Every structure is written in C-alpha cells, then in structure tokens.
Amino acid sequence: MSDENYDIERQDIAGLTVKVTFDLPFCLYLDDGLYQVAREGWTASVHLERITQTHLDPRLGIDQATTELIRDRHGRLRYSRAAVELPGKALIEKELRRQAEAGELEAQEGVVSVTLTIERIISGFGDVAFQEAFGAVNRLIEVYRHVTDQFHIRRVSREEIFRADIQWYQNGEPLGGTYYGAFGHGMSLGPRGFDDQAMERLRSLLNSTRPIPVAIALFQDAKDRLDRSEYRLAVIDARTALEVFVDEVLLGYFSAPGTSLEEACRVLDVESRKVQTLEDALQHSLINRKLGHALKQVLNLDLHDGDPQLWQRWLRAKEIRERGAHRGQEVGRIEAIEAINTMGEIMESIRNAPKSAAWVKDRSDITKQDCSI
C-alpha cells in the first residue's frame, strides 16, 4: 500500500477517507465527542476534544487550570482540538471537476483521464482536504456562536491554524499523510529595530501632548485587521480613515477667513438651509464630491480626470466597502488588499499635493506615516 506507483484507480476508492486534525485558538464548551456537519454534497464528521494548557502564563496569577476565564478568546486556559473526517472520493472528485472546468487538466477528444496514485493524492489533495475540513469547523463555530450567544467566539482564519495533520485512509487502513503549516504568515521571528530618526520622533512625541492623528490611527487599525484576516472590517476602517483625512483637509480650507458657509455648501454640493456648521456640511456631502470636485478646488488635485485609473480603482474600493458595510457581505483577501492600497494611495496623493496655502495645518507627523501595505 505504500508503493508510490500503486494505482488507486484500480481499487475501490469508495472507502477512501481523509482525517484532518488541528487546534483552534480558543475553546468550544461542547461535550467532547462527534458532531456531524452538513456540507454541500457530503457530511463532515468533526470530533472535538477540549485541551487544558499545561504551561500557564504567569501573568494569569494561577498555578493550574481549575477555573474558567470569561471570554477566553485566545485559549489561555483551554482550547479545542478538532479532528475532521471527510469522504475522500467525493472530495477528490469535486476538486478534479473544478480543475477540469478551469482547464487545468489535459483532455483528449473531450475526455479527461486521471491516474490517482497514493503519492498524488497525498501531495496534490492535502490542501483541498484542509480547506474542506477548515470550512466544516468554521460552520460548527458559526452555529455554536449563534446558539450559545458566545459572541467572543468567531470564525477563524487559516493563518490562525499553526499546523494541521492530514492523514489518508482506505477502508480504515492508513495510506500516509502530510501536514499543512501556516505559521509565519504575518509574523516575524524578531522585532524591528528603531533607527535614530524614528527614535528621535518617538521621544519628541512623548515630550509633547500632541494627539496621534485619528486618520492615521484608523488606517493602522485597517492594516492590523487585514493582518488578522478580518477583511471586511479592514476595508471599513480604511474607508473611515480616508474620509476623516479628507474632512480634516477640507475643514482647514473652509475655516480660513473669508470663506463663507454658503461657499462651502456650494463646493460640497449641500443645501445651505439644511446645515448650520461646516462640520454639518461635510457630513452631508457625498464622498465622491469631496474627492472629486472639492479637492480639485482646494488643492488643485484632480483625482477624477487627472488620474482616471486611480479613480476607477477608488470606485471599486468604494463598492467593496459598501457591500461589506451595508449588506454584511464577506470580503476576500485580494480585494481587501486592493481596496486598502487604493485608499492609502489617495491619502498619499492628498499629502503630496502642494500645501502652500496659509490654511494648511502642519502635518509633519502624518507625512511620515506609511499608508501602504
């Protein structure tokens, strides 16, 4: 059975199964045992086991896990281990259909022929098995959260699973296995050091009471959420950062002596009778109006006609944010990166625009922050 040239196609693969085992970052307080999770086309068998930490963080102030932590989000006392069993034949057939439809398999006269050796199954379908098992466990987590109202429990990302063991069986007999490892994504083995300039800025800020710019803090929140795979919230934070930044620039301009509220309303396309302050006018103005007509008048920065490619990317980023914020739809990693990079690029464009007008405030702290990812 261990011969790499063994042709599994000649055997009955109906008995082929795969077991994927990995640890969750927190504990599900369900009885240890088996839970059946319906998936599209098959049922996944998820065996849960609660694991007690043997080496406790001394900052907890306890010697042994004889109690429970309320909302133990990071498994400081206990975490759950999931062993997910999937029907191998159905999983492989689904993946082969996907590959055929994507044109990834060679066909002769419209017929695709595939030989499945044990080596090919273990090396070629391990990630597929992990993804299916991961999806089944996230479905269990989603239902558990809903039924128990344990709101601190949430769907996990692949990057939160440090390692998964993947074992294949046929009719209960082990065929071999591999593992999935994600440790290192978004992580560093060593801290980044401070250069002299950064240390000088740090000490300067500590010796003052100047607040950290809100827009920059929000954009850093967006990058943090992106790093933790919270893609929908990352895009929402980035869009908030952009609008706060634009509002600060416009407020500085319209607050200058000689600029009336009526003039601000005209530039912002807001009915003056509906607002009483500049802040009201900015709140009522549409974001496209601010980024388009208003910035062109204030900074001579023409994002709409001067950089049509960036403007089209902005419209796409705006659509992604609205889909996530107003309809609660999930946002993928690639489109989140695209949206956040676009909004960061717009902030950079605003920052780099000529600022010779007297109304422009000193933005030296902001100009040294990185809005790229």
N, C-alpha and C positions, 0 to 999 in steps of 0.2 A: 504493500500500500504506500510505502514511502518512496518508491521509484519515481523519479521526476518524469519519466516517459510514460508512466501509467496513463492510459487514455480513459478518462472517466466517462466519456461519451458512450463507451461500450457497456457501461454498467447502468444500473437503475439509480438515477440520481434523485428519485423522489424522496429518498431517505436522507438527502444532504441537508445538514443544518449548520448554522454558524452561531457561536456564542461570543458576545462582546461584553467585556467586563470593565467598568471604570467607576471612579469615585466622584461623587458630587461635592460641590464646595460647601454644602450645608446638610442638615439632617431633615428628612421627612419623617414625621412621627406617626408612621403607619406600622402595623404589626409586621415583623419580619415574615416574609413569605412571598408567594407568587401572585402577580397581578397581570391579567390579560388586557392588552391594549389593542383595540381595533385600529388597523391601518388600511390604506387603500389596497385591496387585493389579498390581504392576509392578516393574521393576528400575531402580535409580538408578545412573547411571554417574558415579563420583567420580574426577576427575583430581587427583592430589596432586603438589605441587611444593615442594621444600624451599627456603626463602628464607634467605639469610645476612644478618644485620644489618650495615648499613654504618656505623652510628654506635654504637660500643660504649660501655657505661657505664664511665667511667674507674675506677670502684671495682673493676672486674674485674682491673685491672693488666696488661691485654694490649692490643696495638695492632690486631691483626687476628685473625679467627676461623680460626686454623689448627689448632685443637684442639677438643675437645668438653668440655662441662660435664656432669658426672654429675648426673642428675636435674635437668635444666634446666627446671623447672616453668613458668617464665614467659618462655621464648623469649629469653633474654638474648643467646645467640649465633645461634640459628636458630629459625625457626618454619615451619609448614606452611601452604601456601595450597591451598584446596580449591575446585575448580570442579565443580559438581554439575549434571548434565543429567538432566531429568525429562521424561516424556511429557506434554505439555500437555493433550491431550484427556482422558486418564484423570484427571489432577489436577483439571481444571475440573469434569468430570462428578461426581467424588466430592464436591467442595465444594457443587455445586448440589444433590445428593441430601441432603446434610446440611442445607442451608438449607431445602429443601422439607419435610423431616421436622420441622424446628424451627419451621415456619410462617412463615418469613421471606420467602417468595415468594408472590405473589398467584396464585390459581388460579381458572379459570373452568370451571365444570362439572367440577371434579375434574382439570382439565388445566392444567399449568404450562407457560407459553410464555416462553422466554427468548431475547432477541436479544443476541448477543455481538459487540459492536463491538471493534475493536482497543483503543480508549481504555478500554472497560470491562474488558477482560482485563488491561491493564497496570495500571490503577488499582485494580481490585477483587480481583485474584487474586495480587498480588505478595506479600502477607504469607503467603498459603497456600503459595505456592511456596517462600518462605524456610523456613517451618516444616517442610515435607516434606524439603527439602534438608538442613536442620539435623538432622532426625531420622536421615537416612541417614548423615550424617557421625558422629553420636554412636554409631550402630550399628557403624560401622567402628572407632571409637575403643574401644568396648566389647570387640570381638573382638580387636583389636590388643593391648589390655591383658591379656586372658586368655591369649592365645597366647604373648606375649613375657614375661609376668610383670613388665612395667614398671609397677609399682603406682603410681608417681607420676603416671602419665597417667590422667586421669579424664574422664568425660563433662563437657561444658562446658554452661554456661547461655547463654541468649540474650543476657543482659546482658554477657557476655564478648566478644561479637562486636560490634566497634565499628561496622562498616559492611559491608553486603553489596550487591553489584551484581546486579541481576536483569534479564536480557535475554530477550526472547521472539523466537522464530524460527518461520517456516513454510516447510517444505521447504528449510531451510538459509538462507532469506532473512530478514534482520533486520526485525522489526516495530517495535521500540522497547523501552524499558525504564524502570526506576526503581531505587530503592535502598532498603534497609532500614537504619535507623540506630538504635542503642541507646545511644550514648554519652550520658552524663548520668545514667543510672539509678543511683541510689545514690552519685553523685559530686557534688562541689562544686568550683566554679571557684576558690573562695577559702576559706582556713581560717577556722574560727570563732574569734573573739577571746575573750579571758578578761575577765570583768568583775572588779571589785575583790573581790567576795565569793569568787569562785572562786579568784582568785589568793591570797587570804588562806588559804583552806583548803589549797591546794596547798603553800604554804610551811609551814603548820602541820604537815602530814603529813610533809613532808620533814625537819622538825626533830624528828620522833619516830621510834620504831621500831615503831609500831602497824601490824599487818598489814592489808592490804586485805581486807574481809570476803569469805570464799570464795563465799558465795551470790551476792553482787553481781558478783564476777568471772565466775562461771559464767553469770549472766544476760546480762552484756555479751558473753560468748562466743556465747550464743544469738543475740543481735541481730547480731553480726558474721557468723555463719553464715547467717542469714536474708538479710543484705545481699549475700552471695556466692552466694545461691540454693542453699545446702546445707540444704534444708528439713527433711529427716528428722533430720539431726544437730542442727539448730537446736532442734527440738521436744524432743529427748532432753536437750540441755543445759539448756533452760528447766525441764523437769521435775526434773532433778537439782538445779538452783538452788533450786527451791521446796521440795524435801524437805530439803535441807541447812538452809535457813532455818527451816522448821518444827521440825526436830530441835533447832536451837540454842535456840529459844524453849522447847520442852518440857524440854530438858535443864536449862535455867536454873531452871525451876519445880521439877522433881523433885529437883534438887540442894539445894534450900533445906532448912535444918534442920527436922527433924520430919516429913519426908516419907520414908516407907519404900519400899524396892524393891517390896514386895508391893503397896503402894498404887499405885505407878506401873504395875505389871503389870495391876492391875485396870482402871485408866483406859485403858490401851493395849490391853486385851484380849489379854494374853500370859500364858502359863502360867509362873508364877514358878519352877517347878522346872527349866525349860529355859534360864534365863538366870542370869548371875552379876553383871552390872553394868547400870547404866542405859543405857549405850550398846548393850548386847546387846538390852535390851528395846525400845529404839527401832528397832533393825534388824529385829526380829521383828514389829513392829507394822505393820499394813497402812496405806497412805497415807490411805485413806478414813476409817479410825478416827482417825487423827491430826487430819485436817482437820475431821472431824465432832465426835465426842464429846469428844476430848481438848482441842481448842481451846475448845470451849464451856465446859469445866470450868476451864481455865487462864486464859482471857482473857474469858470470857463472850461469846465470838464464835461465834454460831450460823450457820455458813455453810449448813448442811443445811436448816433450817426457816426461818431468818431471811432468807435471800436465795435462794429456790429457783431463780430464773433463773440466778444465778451458779453454783449447784451443778450444774444441768443442763449448763451450758457447761463446767464442770470435768469432768464425766463424759465429755463429748465429747472434750475435750482429752486426757484420760487414755487414751481409746480410740485416739486418733490416735497418741499416743506408744507405746502398747503394740504397735500394728500395725507401726510403724516399727522399734521396738527388738527385738521378739520374732520378728517374721516377715520383717523386712527389706524391707517394702513401701515404695514411694515415697510421699512426702507432697507434696501440691500447695502452691503459694504461698499461696492464700487460706486453706486450712485450717491451714497453719503459722502465719500471722499471727493467726488466730482463737485457736489454742491458746496461743501465746506471750502474747498480750494477756490471755487469761483467767488464766493462771498469774501474770502480773505484777500483775493486779488483786487476786488473792488475797493476794499478798505485801504489796500496799499496804493491804489490809484488816487484815492482821495488824499491820502497822506502826502503823496509825492507831487500833488498839484501845487502850482505857485501859491504861496501864502504871504504875499507882500502887503495885503490889505491890513489896515490898522485893527480891524475887528478880530483877526485871527488870534486865538489864545496860544500861549506857549504849550506845545505838545511834545516836548523833548522826551518825556517818559514813554509816550505812546509810540513815537517813531522808532524806538529801539526794541519794540516788541515784534515778535515774529508771528505773522498771520498766515504762514504756510504750514502744511502738514506733510 
